[in-house]
Amino acid sequence: MRLAIIGLVLLVAGGITVATGILPWKEVAVLADRVAPILGFVIAMTVVTELVSEAGAFQWIARHLRAWGRGRSILLWLLLALFATLSTVFLSLDTTAVLLTPVVVTVARQAGLPVLPFALTTVWLANTASLLLPISNLTNLLAQHNLGGISPAQFTQLMWAPSLAAVLVPLAFIALVFRRELRKTYTRDSTRPTQAPSSTAAADKSLLLISAVVLLLLLPALVSGVAIWIPATAAAVILAGTFAVRRPRVLKVTLIPWSLLLFTCGLFLVVEAGQYLGASVLLGQVAGQGNGFLELLRLAMTGALGSNVVNNLPAYLLAEPLAGNPERMAALLVGVNAGPLITPWASLATLLWHDRLVRMNVLVKWRGYAVFGLIVAPLTIVAAVGALAAFGPGGLFG
C-alpha cells in the first residue's frame, strides 16, 4: 500500500511536468515505447512466478534441500546460495526476495540453524547476482535496450566476469563472519515437516508437474533472443489456463503487481523530466568519463551511492546517459545492482525481503544491516569492476 501511495504521488508529479510542458509529449511517447515491453514482461513474470509458487515448486525444493544438505550447515548454506543465485539470474531479484525468502527461513528453522546468515545470503544475492542476464533485473532490461537491443548471449558475455565476482564476494564475507554457525550440524530426519510458505498451496502433483514443465521451457526461451515479453506472456497464459481448471480460486487481480507498476510508471516520468532538465549533466561531473579501472570504479560508485540515497532504479536512469559504451554501461550496472546493500530502500527487492521476514517474525535490525553493507558493498563493487576491467571488451583478457 505504501509503495502504491508513493507511486501515485510520483505519477501525479510526472503528470504535472507533462501538463505544464516541462516534459514534452514526444519524450513521453519515446519513453512509453521503450518501457511498455519491459513492464509487460514484469507483469507476465510476476504472474508466472506466483503461480509456480502456488503449485508448490518452491516448497518442493524446500522439502528436499534439508536432505541434500546431508546434515551439514555449510553444505545446506551453499545449496541455498546456489538456489538464490539461479532464482535471481533466471527469475529476477524480486522473485528471490518475495518467494525464496520464506523458503530459506523455513528450511533454516526446520534444521534448527540460525536464520540470519541464510536470510542475508538471500537478500545480498538477490541484488548482486542480478547482473548476468537482461531478465535478472529491470535495470538490465533498460540497459539492454540502451545498448541497441543486444542479445542475451552478448549481454552475458559482457557481464559474466563482474557477475561472478559480485556473487563470490558476499558469499566469502558470510562464510568468514558466520563461520561458527556454518560449522554446525543438524538432524536430517526431523519429525517436523517443512512448512509451506503459502497457506493456499495444496498437494496437486499434476499442477506441480505442469508448472515445472512450463518453467523449464520458459527459461531457455527467455535467453533465446526472442522479445522476452512474448515467452513470458505465453507461459503466464498457459499457467493461468491450467489454474482456471484445477484451482480457479488462485486467479485473482492481486497476482498483477499493481503497486509496483504504479510506482515504476511514476518514477519513469519524474526521472525523465529530471533528465530533460539536465540532471544527468550535473551528475556527470561526479561520475566522470573514460574506460580505465578508476574511471569505471568512479561511475560504479556513483551508481551505488545514488541507489542507497534514493533507489537503484532512479539512480540508473539518471546516470544512463553517462554510460556511452558497453564497458561503462556494465560498470553502471555493477553500481546499481551490486551496490544497494546498505539502506533498506536502495532496492525494491530489499524492502520485499524485509517485509517477508517481518511476516515470519524474523528480526533484522537495519543498523546492523547497514554496517555489514558498508563493508560488503564497496568490496563487491571493487572486485566486480576489477573483473570488468580485466575481462571486459577493453580489458587485459577481454
N, C-alpha and C positions, 0 to 999 in steps of 0.2 A: 504494500500500500504506500509506504514511504517513497519507494522508487517511482511509483506511478505519479505521485504528487510532484516530485522533483521534475519528472518528465513533462508533466502538464505545464509547469512553470516555464521550463525551457522552451516548450513548443509555443507558448504564448509569446515569450520574448523573441523567439525566432520569427514568429508571425508578424510581430511589430516591425522588425527590421525589414521584412519584405513589404509590408503595407506602407511604410514611410519611405521606401525607395533606397534604403541603406544597402540592402541586398537585392540586386536586380532579379527579375523573374527568370531571365535567361540563365543565370547562375543556378537558380533553384532547379530549373529543368535539367541542366547538366548534372547536378548533384543527384536528382531523382533517378536519372538514367544509370548512374553509377552504382547507387546503393540498393535500388529495388531488387536486383537478382540476389544480392548478398543477404538482404533481410528475408527474402523468400526462402533462401537456404536455411537461415537461422530458425525460421518458423517450422520448416519441414523437419529439420534435425531434432528440434526440441520435441516434436510430436513423436518421432521415431524412438528417441532415447527413453521418453516417458513410457511409451507402450512396451518397449522391450523390457524395461524395469518392471512394469506391471505384469508381464508374462512370467517373470521370475528368473530372468537370465542372470542378473547381478546377484540375486540371492543364491542361485545355484553355485556360482563361483565362490560365494562366501562360505557355503557349506563344505566345499572341498578344499579351500585354502588351508584351513587348520590342519587337515590330514596331510596335505602336501608339505607343510612346514616340518613334518617329522618330529614334532615336539621341541624344536629349536627356535628360539625367538628370532635369532638373526636370519634364519632361512625364511621364516614367515614374513619378516620385515622386507626382505629382498623380493619375495614374491608379490607382496602388496605394492612395493615400489614399481615393479615391472607392470603390474596391473594398472596402476595410476598413470604410468608413462604411456602405455598403449591406449588407455582410455582418452587421455589428453590429446595424443597425436591424431587419433582417428575419429574421435567423437567430440572434441573440443574441451577446453579448460572448464567451461561452465558445467558440462556434463559430469566431469570428475568431481567438481565441488558439490553438485547437487545430489548425484546418485551414488557416487562411490564413498563419500564421507560416512553415511550411515553404515555401509558395509564394513568399512575399516574399523569403525568404533565397535561395532557388534563383534567382529572377529577378535579384536584385542580383548574385549571384555570376556568373551566366551573362553578365551585361552588363559584368562587370569593375568594378563600383562598390562603394564602401564599404557594408557591411551595416548599420551602426549607425543611420543616420538612417531607413532603411526599417523596421528592427526596432522602433525607438522609436515611429515613426508607428503601427505595428500595435497595440502594446500600449496606447498612450495613447488611440487612437481606439476600441479595444475597450472601454475604460472610459467615456470622455467622450461617445462617440457613442451610448451606450445609454440616452438619455433620451427619445427621440421616441415610441416605441410601447410598449405594455404588454409585448409579446413580446421586447423588446430586452434585458430584464434581469429577473431573478427579483424584485428589489425593486419594479420597476414593476408586476408582476402582483399583488404583495401590496398595493401602493398602490391599484391599480385596484379591488380588492375592498373596501378600506377606504373608498374614495370612493363606495361604493354600486353598484359594477359599471358605471361609466360606459363608454360605447362607446369603441372605439379612436379614432374621429374626435374625440370630446370630449377624450380624453387628449392627442391630438396638438395640439389647439387650445390646451390648457393649457401644453404643453411645447415648442412649436416654437421660441419665441424663445430660452429658455435652452439648448435643444439646439443651435441654430445657433451661439451664442456658444461653447459648450463644444467644438465641433468646430474653429472658426476659431482660437481662442487657441493650442492646442497646435501647430497647423499653422504659425501665424505664428512661434512660437518656434523650431520646427525649421528653417523657411526662413531665419531670421536666424542661428542658431547654426551650421548646416551649409551656409551659402550657398556656400562654396567647393566642397564636394563636389557640391552640386546644380547647379553650373555645368558640370560635366564632360559630355563626350560619350562615346558608346560605339558599337561596331560592331554594326549591326543584323543582319548576315548571318553571325553567329558560326557556325563549323562545329560547335561543341559543342552537342548537343541539350539542351533543358531537362529536367532530371532530375525524375522524378515523385516527389512526397513520399511516396507509398505504394508499397511494393515489390510489393503484391498487385494493383495496378491493371493491367489489361490492356486492349488495344485491342478494344473492343466497341462499335461505333457504334450498334447498336440499343439496347444498355443505356444508353449515354450519352444518346441521344435520349429514351428513356422517362423517365429520371431528370430530364432538363431540363424535360420537359413537366409532370411531376408537381410539380416545384419551382415552376415558373411559375404553375401553377394553385393551388398551396398559398398563395403569398404574398398574393394578394388575399383568399383565404378567411380568412386569419388576421386581417385587419382589417375583415372584413365585419360583425362584431358577433355572430357565432355563437360559442358557447363554444369557445375556441381549442383545447382538447384534442381536440375532435371532428375537425376537418380534419387536425390533426397526426397523430392516430391513424390516420385513413383513409389518409393519404399513407404512413405507415410500413408499414401492411399491404400496400398496393399494391406498394411498392418491395421489401418482403420477399418477396412472392409472385413478383415478377419475378426477383429474385436466386435464389430457390429453383429456378427453371427454368434460368437461364442461368449462374449462378455460385454454387452452393449452399455451397461451402466458406467463403464470406464470412460466412454466417449463423452467428454464434457468440453465446454468452451474454455475452461481453465487450462486445458492442455496447451493452448496457444499462449505464449509469454507476453501478454498484453502490456504489462508494466515495463518489461524490457524494451518492447517495440516503441512505446511512448517515450521512454527515456532516450533511446537511441535516436529517434527522429528529431526530437527537440534538441538534443546535443549536436547532431549534424548541422541543423540550421544555425544555431548560435555560433558554433565554431566556424562555419562557412562565412558568416558575417564578419567574424573577427579576422579571418584570413583576408577577406575583401578589403578590410580597413587597414591592413598592413601589419597585423600582429606577428606574422611569420618573419617579416623583415627584421623586427626588433629581436625576435628570438634567435635569428641567425647570428647576431653579434655575440651571443653566448655559445651557440653550437659550433661556430667556426666552419671551416671547409677544408677539403683535402682528404686524401686516402691513406695517409700514414697511420701507424698504430695510435699515436697520441691524438690525432685529429678524429679518428674513428671512435676512440675512447671518449673524447670530449662530447661528441654527438650522442653516444650511448648514455653517458652520464646525464646529459641534458634531458633525454627522454625519460630516464629513471627518476630524476628529480621532479620533472613535471608530473609523472604518474603518481608519485607519492604526495605531491602537493594537491593535485586536483583529482585526476583519474587517468588511467593509461590511454583511454580512447581519445579524449581531447588532446592529451599530450602528443599522441601520434599525429592527429590531424593537423595540429599547429606546426609540427616540425616536418611534416611530409614534404613541403616544398624545398626543404633544405637538403633532402636526400636525392641528389641529382643523378646518381648512378647506382647500380645494383649493390656495390660494396657499402656505400653509405646507407642505403636502404636497409641492408642487413644489420648494420650497426645500430640504426634507429630501432629496429625490431628487437634487438638484444636488450636495449634500454627499456622499452615499454612493455616487453613480455617478461623478461627475467628480472627486471628491476623493481616491480611492485610488491615488495616483500616487507615493507616497513610499516606503512599506515593501513588501517582497515579498509579505507575507501580507495586504495590505489588501484584495485581491480574489482570488478563485479564478482568474480569468482571467489575472492577472499570474503566478501560480505555474505555470499551464499553459503560458503563453508562455515562461517561462524554462526549463521542462523541455524544450520543443521546441528551444530554442536550444542547450541542452547536448547534446542528441542529435545536433545538426548541427555540433557543435564551434565554436559561436559564443560568445565570452566577453563577458559584460556584467557589469561589477563593480557590486555593489549600492550601494557608496558613491557612485559617480558617478551611478547611477540616482536615489538619494535626493536628491543635490544638485540635479539637474535638476528632480526632483519638487517640492522645496521652493520652487522658483521658479514652476513651471508650475501646480501645483495651486491656490495662492491666487489667482493671476491669472485662472485659468479660473473659479473659483467666484465671484469678484467680478464678472467680466463676465457670467456666466450669471445671477446673482441680479439684477444691474442690468437685464438684458434682461427678466427676470421682473417686476421692479418696474415697468418701463416698459410692457410689453406684456401683462402678466398681467391677471386679472379685475379687479383694483382699480387697475391702472396708468394712467399718463397716456394711453397709446394703446390700452388694453385695451377 
